[in-house]
Amino acid sequence: MEHTTEEWPALPLEGWRDTKETLHRWCQVVGKVRMALAPPRNHWWHVTLLPATRGFTTGPMPCGGSRRAEIELDLVAHRRVVRTGDGASRELALSDGLSVAAFHDSLVDDLAALGVAVEIDPRPFDLGDSPPFPEDAEHASYDAAAVERWWTAMRQVEGALSRFAGGFVGKTSPIQLFWHSFDLAMTRFSGRRAPDREGLDPVSAEAYSHEVVSFGVWAGDDRIPAPALYSYTAPEPEGLTGHPLAPAAARWQTGPTGSLALLLWEDVRTAPDPEAAMAEFLESAYRAGASAAGWDPDLEAR
């Protein structure tokens, strides 16, 4: 199969790290609004952002009686849009120099102007000593071309995860952007509760209350400074990393928090058939986790 660099773009982390750090924080602001307005769902599924046609959305959020509001990050037209069910809307252009503080304040003002009452915790989640959103003038980078490349890659991965989800009849999560870690992910469940783990924080306890094999993609970080597809099994069963992964470029990486199956995005996009490479990786990672943990084989679609 022939494919183009426009369809399968390169995503070197250093080429857009500053933009990624800004966009990550914008997503946290939007995600915290959803967390405040949406009714709770298991495994924190009510707080995530969902893939949309042109970026990511909160989906409809209750905002008083039968009223609904939605926030969309349009990564094609590069704008943040707030809409309500009665036809009102407010927009903000996403551009270089727009700080996290300005993004936060604009969203708060636009929600108030549309009659959406909400308060959020202004502290970033799990981002080290990053300042509160209303005070963060440091993160203000936005390379529109880099964002478009990242969004193109996310569309490709979302398609692969959607096709992969159809091969399973058990409980499966939505495909969703977890804004705390800035990864697009999907999870399969065995149907069995996970053993209680002493000292587990309440957020993790809810997220991992049941046995899972999770799959996703992230843009890279200081530990793995390159975008990559990943999978992990939780709780991690004995012998997990002894199972083979495909394609040949995939590998296991073990760290202080457990083992990850990894396939670098660069190896996906340069493969003869990138879609087939992603499908191979997802299937092999699932079979590794499900086999090692003794999942019911009837969970696979027939």
Secondary structure, DSSP 8 states (H G I E B T S, - for coil): ----TTTS----GGGTHHHHHHHHHHHHHHHHHHHHHS---GGGTTSSBEE-SSEEE---EE-STT-EEEEEEETTTTEEEEEETTS-EEEEE--TT--HHHHHHHHHHHHHHTT-------S-SS-TT---GGG--S-----HHHHHHHHHHHHHHHHHHHHHHTTB-S-B---EEETTTTEEEEEEEEEEE----TT--HHHHHHTSEEEEEEEEE---SSS-S-EEEEEEES--TTGGGS--SSTT-EEEEETTEEEEEEEHHHHHTSSSHHHHHHHHHHHHHHHHHHHHT--GGGB--
